[in-house]
Amino acid sequence: MKKSVIVSSLLAALMLFAGCSGSGISIENAVPDKKIEGSSLYVKKVENMPEDFILGMDASSVIAEEKSGVKYYDFDGNEQDVFKTLAQAGVNTVRVRVWNDPFDAEGNGYGGGNNDIETAVEIGRRATKYGMGLLVDFHLSDFWADPGKQMAPKAWKEMDIETKTRAVYEYVKASLQKLVSEGVNVRMVQIGNETNGALCGEKTWFNIQYLMQAGSKAVREICPDALVALHFANPEKAGSYENYASKLAYYNVDYDVFASSYYPYWHGTLENLCAVLNKVAADYDKKVMVMETSYAYTAEDTDFNGNTISDGGTIAKAYPFTVQGQANNVREITDAVVNGMQNGIGVVYWEGTWISVGQNSWEENHALWEKYGSGWASSFAAAYDPDDAGKYYGGCAVDNQAMFGPDGKPLESLRVFNLMRWGNEPELKADAVEDTVLFIDLNGEIILPDTANAVMSDNSKSAVPVTWSVTDADIERMKAGGEKTYEFEGDADGLAAKLYVNMVEYNFLENYSFETGELAPWRVTERGKASELYVEDKITDSLTGQWHMHFWSSDKNSVDFSLEQEVADLPAGEYKFSISIMGGDCGNTDIYAYALVDGVEAGRAPMSINGYGNWDAGEVTGITVAEGQTVTVGIFVKCEGEGSGAWGKIDDAKLNSVKGR
């Protein structure tokens, strides 16, 4: 059990967060040592939170935002240094990403804040001034590093591993010396960002560990009191964290903190997060933390660029997209780290200050993104990253997940960092209405529910009467419109409600999109030795619902299996069968949907894999079934694989009768 201690004085707070710093900054500690009073936010106290628990905010884009004309305010509407506002709300640590050289040959910035070490120094000085520690995130790249890409800096691209290792050591050491010489309080240092088996252009652990060791060595020399963190993503991927931790232990990599990203839209359950990090903590005696998380307070876009997360039912929505829902997300994750994890030391909210640079037009904003780097990427990034940033450059896609509004004023949810220590429980009230999602057979009766679930400020739910804006003409349109999803609005006791009606054909298959979380009644016949072949819970990779069949292998010619289901007692008649697949890195393939009637092939449909998100549906038609016959339907998958193997997802299997038979 962790001892709960309340911060007792400003002096104690300053001593607490001392890590690695020089001098020259006039400290005006603004982190409160008492509860903020008068907040309307409902926040249940996180019991047992240690005094030194990290309540962090990644604020990497602030400088670029300010250069673009953004102004930040305090809770009373007065213009104020945003770092002071963060501290006053209870944030005790600021995280900043650092890229080696995020500029092209003409000095044009790549965007994303143009976060070189000079930018980190400015952010670090301001964070230190207001009593917060700095968490330095070395990407060891010139631009974004994440599970999808880990590119070496331009200057290091042609280096062999020995030369690159020396370069990492010298770069991290020199960068930290700059921070220390400016009086910045460096509390923690990350070596790499979301390094899921790759770092700085290296893709083998034999080489990756050299770079991690070099960075760690530099931290120990320049900031001996700072913690060394390694950062990974995708905790929902079975066995991945155990694999990473075991590799680090095998190579005896020197680090203190095994950190994870956790975005509830994509990364599974909190229970799973606790389980995988607890295993690392217990087996390898490491501290653990959530290094990145965020949640939307609205589905609306404010900068004409579109959002990564919005409404529409395509992501797991654990909380309403409201200010209270955003705060509930932070509180629940913090509680999981404090009370559900062994050696849990902190939570960092990602880019809570990254807001729209303007609300007039895309053209005005685009000019600012290009000039000051306040969008996620500028067109100049094409020189370094032509395949991603060079094609999809633009503004901020997470402005609806910030903790400041588009006007620069803090949202009430920002105060959750302070209120979690003490608790704040005003009278419960309805915060939003849960989306109502229906699946109705094309030949069935359309009956709409007369209640919807109101989500209360504590995230509990209560049924309330609802009136839907659905007319008789809408009902007839849905019956005649074939398979389609319709969206309607409603009024639920004064709150806005949304209804999604999915008109579907009757499906004679059970567990057609694997939503039970189990394989049955499907069965797998495996002819190869794929590394992974299981039912996966990941809504962003699913065609329907949250679950799908997942396969991946690291070896060529090891993906070779069939997935099928047997259906008996079908009414005599004609049927059609369809199933969908998407994936990548598959090389030469032999993939097809098939149907058997009493063991005899009744048809097959060739299929292909064409990259992430490009679902291919194979449809077998003309399946004639007599009384008493048994039908078997399925998909045959064989992939040679390119380089490191092949991966894919299978979903949305349907066996439908053909009308008119």
Residue pairs with C-beta under 8 A, 6 or more apart in sequence:
1 48
2 48
2 49
2 50
2 338
2 339
3 48
3 50
4 47
4 48
4 49
4 50
5 50
5 51
6 33
6 51
6 421
7 13
7 16
7 31
7 33
7 51
7 421
8 33
9 33
10 29
10 31
10 33
10 131
12 33
12 51
13 29
13 31
13 33
13 92
13 131
14 27
14 29
14 131
16 51
16 52
17 52
17 92
17 93
17 131
17 132
17 133
17 185
17 187
18 185
18 225
19 133
19 134
19 185
19 186
19 187
19 188
19 223
19 225
19 226
19 227
20 176
20 179
20 180
20 185
20 186
20 187
20 222
20 223
20 224
20 225
20 226
21 128
21 180
21 183
21 184
21 185
21 186
22 180
22 181
22 182
22 183
22 184
23 183
24 182
24 183
25 125
25 128
25 129
25 182
25 183
25 184
26 129
27 128
27 129
27 131
28 84
28 129
28 130
28 131
29 87
29 130
29 131
30 84
30 87
30 88
30 130
30 131
31 87
31 88
31 90
31 91
31 92
31 130
31 131
31 132
32 88
32 90
32 418
34 422
35 418
35 419
35 421
35 422
35 424
36 89
36 90
36 415
36 418
36 419
39 412
39 415
39 419
39 424
40 412
40 426
41 323
41 324
41 327
41 412
41 413
41 415
41 416
41 419
41 424
41 426
42 324
42 327
42 328
42 424
42 425
42 426
42 428
42 457
42 458
43 327
43 331
43 415
43 416
43 419
43 420
43 423
43 424
43 425
44 331
44 423
44 425
44 458
45 420
45 421
45 422
45 423
46 331
46 334
46 335
46 338
46 339
46 420
46 421
47 338
47 339
48 338
48 339
49 334
49 338
49 420
49 421
50 338
50 345
52 345
53 338
53 345
53 346
54 92
54 93
54 135
54 187
54 188
54 289
54 345
54 346
54 347
54 348
55 90
55 91
55 92
55 93
55 334
55 346
55 347
55 417
55 420
56 91
56 92
56 93
56 94
56 95
56 135
56 346
56 347
56 348
56 349
57 86
57 91
57 93
57 94
57 95
57 348
57 349
57 352
57 353
57 403
57 417
58 94
58 95
58 96
58 97
58 137
58 292
58 348
58 349
58 350
58 351
58 352
59 82
59 83
59 86
59 94
59 95
59 96
59 123
59 127
59 351
59 352
59 353
60 95
60 96
60 97
60 112
60 113
60 115
60 119
60 123
60 137
60 351
60 354
61 112
61 113
61 115
61 351
61 353
61 354
61 374
61 396
62 82
62 83
62 113
62 123
62 353
63 113
63 114
63 119
63 122
63 123
64 109
64 111
64 113
64 114
64 119
64 372
64 373
64 374
65 353
65 354
65 355
65 357
65 374
66 72
67 372
67 374
68 357
68 358
68 368
68 369
68 371
68 372
68 374
69 357
69 358
69 368
70 355
70 357
70 374
70 408
71 79
71 408
72 79
72 80
72 81
72 82
72 85
72 353
72 404
72 408
72 410
73 79
73 80
73 85
73 407
73 408
73 409
73 410
74 80
74 84
74 85
74 88
74 410
75 85
75 88
75 409
75 410
75 415
77 409
81 126
81 130
82 353
82 404
83 94
83 123
83 126
83 127
83 129
83 130
83 132
84 130
85 410
85 414
86 94
86 130
86 132
86 353
86 414
87 130
87 131
87 132
89 410
89 414
89 415
89 417
89 418
90 415
90 416
90 417
90 418
90 419
90 420
90 421
91 132
91 417
92 131
92 132
92 133
92 417
93 132
93 133
93 134
93 135
93 187
93 188
93 346
93 348
94 123
94 124
94 127
94 132
94 133
94 134
94 135
95 134
95 135
95 137
95 291
95 348
96 115
96 119
96 120
96 123
96 124
96 134
96 135
96 136
96 137
97 112
97 113
97 115
97 137
97 139
97 193
98 115
98 116
98 117
98 119
98 120
98 136
98 137
98 138
98 139
98 175
99 110
99 115
99 116
99 139
99 141
99 142
99 143
99 153
100 116
100 140
100 141
100 142
100 153
100 154
100 155
100 156
100 171
101 116
101 142
101 153
101 154
101 155
102 109
102 110
102 111
102 112
102 114
102 115
102 116
102 142
102 143
102 373
103 109
103 110
103 114
103 116
103 380
104 110
104 380
104 383
104 384
105 383
108 378
108 380
109 372
109 373
109 378
109 380
110 142
110 143
110 373
110 377
110 378
110 380
110 381
110 384
110 385
110 389
111 369
111 373
111 374
111 375
111 376
111 377
111 378
111 380
111 381
111 389
111 393
112 143
112 144
112 373
112 375
112 376
112 377
113 119
113 373
113 374
114 372
114 373
117 175
117 178
117 179
120 134
120 136
120 175
120 179
121 178
121 179
121 182
121 184
123 134
124 134
124 136
124 179
124 182
124 184
124 185
124 186
125 182
125 183
125 184
127 133
127 134
127 184
127 185
128 134
128 183
128 184
128 185
132 185
133 185
133 186
133 187
133 188
134 179
134 184
134 185
134 186
134 187
135 187
135 188
135 189
135 190
135 229
135 348
136 175
136 176
136 179
136 186
136 188
136 189
136 190
137 190
137 193
137 231
138 171
138 172
138 175
138 189
138 190
138 191
138 192
138 193
138 215
139 145
139 192
139 193
140 152
140 153
140 168
140 171
140 191
140 192
140 199
140 200
140 211
140 215
141 150
141 151
141 152
141 153
141 200
142 151
142 153
142 154
142 384
143 151
143 377
143 381
143 384
143 385
143 389
144 377
144 385
144 389
145 151
145 192
145 193
145 194
145 195
145 199
145 200
146 193
146 194
146 233
147 194
147 196
147 233
147 234
148 388
149 385
149 388
150 192
150 195
150 198
150 199
150 200
150 201
150 202
150 203
151 200
151 201
151 384
151 385
152 159
152 164
152 200
152 201
152 202
153 200
154 384
155 167
156 164
156 167
156 200
156 201
157 201
159 167
161 202
161 207
161 210
164 200
164 201
164 202
164 211
165 210
165 211
165 213
165 214
166 214
168 200
168 211
168 214
168 215
168 218
169 214
169 215
169 217
169 218
170 218
172 189
172 191
172 214
172 215
172 218
172 219
173 218
173 221
173 222
176 186
176 189
176 218
176 219
176 222
176 223
177 222
179 186
180 186
180 222
180 223
186 223
186 226
187 226
187 227
188 226
188 227
188 228
188 229
188 257
189 215
189 219
189 223
189 226
189 227
189 228
189 229
190 229
190 230
190 231
190 259
190 291
191 211
191 212
191 215
191 216
191 219
191 228
191 229
191 230
191 255
192 199
192 200
192 211
192 212
192 215
192 230
192 231
193 231
194 231
194 232
194 233
194 261
195 208
195 230
195 231
195 232
196 232
196 233
196 234
196 240
196 244
197 203
197 205
197 208
197 244
198 208
199 208
199 211
199 212
200 211
202 208
202 211
205 247
205 250
205 251
206 251
209 247
209 248
209 251
209 253
212 230
212 248
212 253
212 255
213 251
213 253
213 254
215 228
216 228
216 253
216 254
216 255
217 254
219 226
219 228
220 228
220 254
227 256
227 257
227 287
228 254
228 255
228 256
228 257
229 255
229 256
229 257
229 258
229 259
229 289
229 291
230 248
230 253
230 255
230 257
230 258
230 259
231 259
231 260
231 261
231 291
231 292
232 240
232 241
232 244
232 258
232 259
232 260
232 261
233 260
233 261
233 267
234 240
234 261
234 267
235 241
235 260
235 261
235 262
235 267
235 268
235 272
235 273
235 276
235 277
236 266
236 267
236 268
236 269
236 272
236 536
236 537
236 538
238 532
238 534
241 258
241 260
241 276
241 277
241 279
241 280
242 276
242 279
242 280
242 283
244 258
245 258
245 279
245 280
245 283
245 284
245 286
248 255
248 284
249 284
255 286
256 286
256 287
257 286
257 287
257 288
257 289
257 345
258 277
258 280
258 281
258 284
258 286
258 287
258 288
259 288
259 289
259 290
259 291
260 273
260 276
260 277
260 288
260 289
260 290
260 291
261 267
261 290
261 291
261 292
261 293
262 270
262 273
262 290
262 292
262 293
262 333
263 292
263 293
263 294
264 270
264 293
264 295
264 316
264 318
264 319
264 329
264 333
265 309
265 315
265 316
265 317
265 539
265 540
266 315
266 316
266 538
266 539
266 540
267 273
268 537
268 538
269 537
270 332
270 333
270 336
270 340
271 340
273 290
273 336
274 336
274 340
274 341
277 288
277 341
277 344
278 288
278 340
278 341
278 342
280 286
280 288
281 287
281 288
281 341
281 342
281 343
281 344
282 342
286 343
287 343
287 344
287 345
288 337
288 341
288 342
288 343
288 344
288 345
289 337
289 344
289 345
289 346
289 347
289 348
290 333
290 337
290 346
290 347
290 348
291 348
292 348
292 350
293 329
293 330
293 333
293 347
293 348
293 349
293 350
294 349
294 350
294 351
294 352
294 398
294 401
295 319
295 325
295 326
295 329
295 330
295 401
296 307
296 309
296 310
296 321
296 325
296 326
296 400
296 401
297 321
297 322
297 323
297 325
297 326
297 400
297 401
297 402
297 403
297 411
297 413
298 321
298 322
298 400
299 307
299 309
299 310
299 311
299 321
299 400
300 400
301 307
301 310
301 399
301 400
302 355
302 356
302 359
302 399
302 400
302 406
303 355
303 356
303 357
303 358
303 359
303 365
303 395
303 396
303 399
303 406
304 361
304 362
304 365
304 395
305 362
305 365
305 375
305 394
305 395
305 396
305 397
305 399
306 397
307 397
307 398
307 399
307 400
307 401
308 397
308 398
308 401
309 315
309 398
309 400
309 401
310 400
311 321
311 435
311 498
313 435
313 437
313 500
314 539
314 540
315 539
315 540
316 539
316 546
317 435
318 329
319 325
319 326
319 328
319 329
319 455
319 459
320 431
320 432
320 433
320 434
320 455
321 400
321 432
322 431
322 432
323 411
323 412
323 413
324 413
324 431
324 457
325 431
325 432
325 455
325 459
326 401
326 403
326 411
326 413
327 412
327 413
327 415
327 416
328 458
328 459
330 347
330 349
330 413
330 416
330 417
330 420
331 416
331 420
332 459
333 347
334 347
334 420
336 344
337 344
337 345
337 346
337 347
338 344
349 403
350 398
350 401
351 398
351 401
351 402
352 401
352 402
352 403
352 404
352 414
353 402
353 403
353 404
354 396
354 398
354 399
354 402
355 396
355 399
355 402
355 404
355 405
355 406
355 408
356 365
356 395
356 396
356 399
356 406
357 365
357 368
357 369
357 372
357 374
357 375
357 395
357 396
358 364
358 365
358 368
359 406
362 395
365 375
365 395
366 375
366 394
366 395
368 374
368 375
369 375
369 378
369 393
369 394
369 395
370 378
370 379
370 380
374 395
374 396
375 393
375 394
375 395
375 396
376 389
376 393
376 394
376 395
376 396
376 397
377 385
377 388
377 389
377 392
377 393
377 394
378 389
378 393
379 390
379 393
381 389
381 390
381 393
382 389
382 390
382 391
382 393
383 390
399 406
402 411
403 410
403 411
403 413
403 414
404 410
404 411
404 414
405 411
426 457
428 456
428 457
428 458
428 460
429 456
429 457
430 454
430 455
430 456
430 457
430 462
430 464
430 493
430 495
431 454
431 455
431 456
431 457
432 454
432 455
432 495
433 452
433 453
433 454
433 455
433 464
433 466
433 490
433 492
433 495
433 496
433 497
433 498
434 452
434 453
434 454
434 455
434 461
435 497
435 498
435 499
435 500
436 449
436 452
436 466
436 490
436 497
436 498
436 499
436 500
437 499
437 500
437 502
438 448
438 449
438 499
438 500
438 501
438 502
439 502
439 504
440 446
440 478
440 501
440 502
440 503
440 504
441 503
441 504
441 505
441 506
442 479
442 482
442 483
442 503
442 504
442 505
442 506
443 506
444 506
446 475
446 478
446 479
446 501
448 468
448 470
448 499
449 466
450 465
450 466
451 463
451 464
451 465
451 466
452 463
452 464
452 466
452 490
452 492
452 497
453 461
453 462
453 463
453 464
454 461
454 462
454 463
454 464
454 492
454 493
454 495
455 461
456 462
464 492
464 493
464 495
465 492
465 493
466 490
466 491
466 492
466 493
466 497
467 490
467 491
467 492
468 488
468 489
468 490
468 497
468 499
469 488
469 489
469 490
470 488
470 499
474 486
474 488
477 486
478 484
478 486
478 501
478 503
479 503
481 503
482 503
483 503
483 504
483 505
484 502
484 503
485 500
485 501
485 502
485 503
486 500
486 501
486 503
487 498
487 499
487 500
487 501
488 498
488 499
488 501
489 496
489 497
489 498
489 499
490 496
490 497
490 498
490 499
491 497
505 654
505 656
506 656
506 657
507 654
507 655
507 656
508 567
508 570
508 575
508 655
508 656
508 657
509 565
509 567
509 633
509 653
509 654
509 655
510 521
510 565
511 518
511 520
511 521
511 522
512 544
512 652
512 653
512 654
513 542
513 543
513 544
513 545
513 547
513 548
513 651
513 652
513 653
514 522
514 535
514 545
514 547
514 548
514 549
514 651
515 545
515 546
515 547
516 547
517 535
517 537
517 547
518 535
519 534
519 535
519 549
521 565
521 566
522 549
522 563
522 564
522 565
523 563
523 564
523 565
524 533
524 561
524 562
524 563
525 561
525 562
525 564
526 533
526 560
526 561
527 560
527 561
527 562
527 638
528 553
528 557
528 558
528 559
528 560
528 561
528 638
529 553
529 555
529 558
530 551
530 552
530 553
530 558
530 559
530 560
530 561
531 552
531 553
531 554
531 555
531 558
531 645
532 550
532 551
532 552
532 553
533 549
533 550
533 551
533 561
534 549
534 550
535 547
535 548
535 549
535 550
536 547
536 548
536 549
536 550
536 649
537 546
537 547
538 546
538 548
538 550
539 545
539 546
541 548
541 550
541 649
542 548
542 649
542 651
543 580
543 582
543 615
543 649
543 651
543 652
544 651
544 652
548 649
548 650
548 651
549 563
549 649
549 650
549 651
550 647
550 648
550 649
550 650
551 559
551 561
551 583
551 637
551 646
551 647
551 648
551 649
551 650
552 645
552 646
552 647
552 648
553 559
553 641
553 645
553 646
553 647
554 644
554 645
555 641
555 645
556 587
556 640
556 641
556 645
557 640
557 641
558 641
558 645
559 586
559 637
559 638
559 639
559 641
559 645
559 646
559 648
560 637
560 638
560 639
561 637
562 634
562 635
562 636
562 637
563 634
563 635
563 637
563 650
564 632
564 633
564 634
564 635
565 632
565 633
565 634
565 653
566 630
566 631
566 632
567 630
567 631
567 632
567 633
567 655
568 630
568 631
570 625
570 629
570 631
571 625
571 627
571 657
572 625
572 626
572 627
573 624
573 625
573 657
573 658
573 661
574 622
574 623
574 624
574 625
574 657
574 658
574 661
575 595
575 623
575 624
575 625
575 631
575 655
575 656
575 657
575 658
576 619
576 620
576 621
576 622
576 623
576 655
576 656
576 658
577 593
577 595
577 619
577 620
577 623
577 633
577 653
577 654
577 655
577 656
578 593
578 617
578 618
578 619
578 620
578 652
578 653
578 654
579 593
579 617
579 618
579 633
579 634
579 635
579 650
579 651
579 652
579 653
579 654
580 615
580 616
580 617
580 618
580 650
580 651
580 652
580 653
581 591
581 607
581 609
581 615
581 616
581 618
581 635
581 637
581 648
581 649
581 650
581 651
582 609
582 610
582 611
582 612
582 613
582 614
582 615
582 616
582 648
582 649
583 609
583 611
583 612
583 639
583 646
583 647
583 648
583 649
584 609
584 611
584 612
584 646
584 647
584 648
585 641
585 642
585 643
585 644
585 645
585 646
585 647
586 609
586 639
586 640
586 641
586 642
586 646
586 647
586 648
587 639
587 640
587 641
587 642
587 646
588 639
588 640
589 608
589 609
589 637
589 638
589 639
589 640
590 636
590 638
591 606
591 607
591 608
591 609
591 618
591 635
591 636
591 637
591 638
591 639
592 604
592 605
592 606
592 607
592 618
592 635
592 636
593 604
593 605
593 607
593 618
593 619
593 620
593 633
593 634
593 635
594 601
594 603
594 604
594 605
594 620
594 633
594 634
594 635
594 636
595 601
595 602
595 603
595 604
595 620
595 623
595 631
595 632
595 633
596 602
596 631
596 632
596 633
597 623
597 624
597 625
597 629
597 630
597 631
597 632
598 629
598 630
599 632
602 620
602 622
602 623
602 624
602 631
603 620
603 621
603 622
603 623
604 620
604 636
605 618
605 619
605 620
606 618
607 616
607 617
607 618
607 635
608 616
609 616
609 639
609 646
609 648
610 616
615 651
615 652
617 652
618 635
620 633
621 658
623 631
625 631
631 655
633 653
633 655
635 650
635 653
637 648
637 650
639 646
639 648
640 646
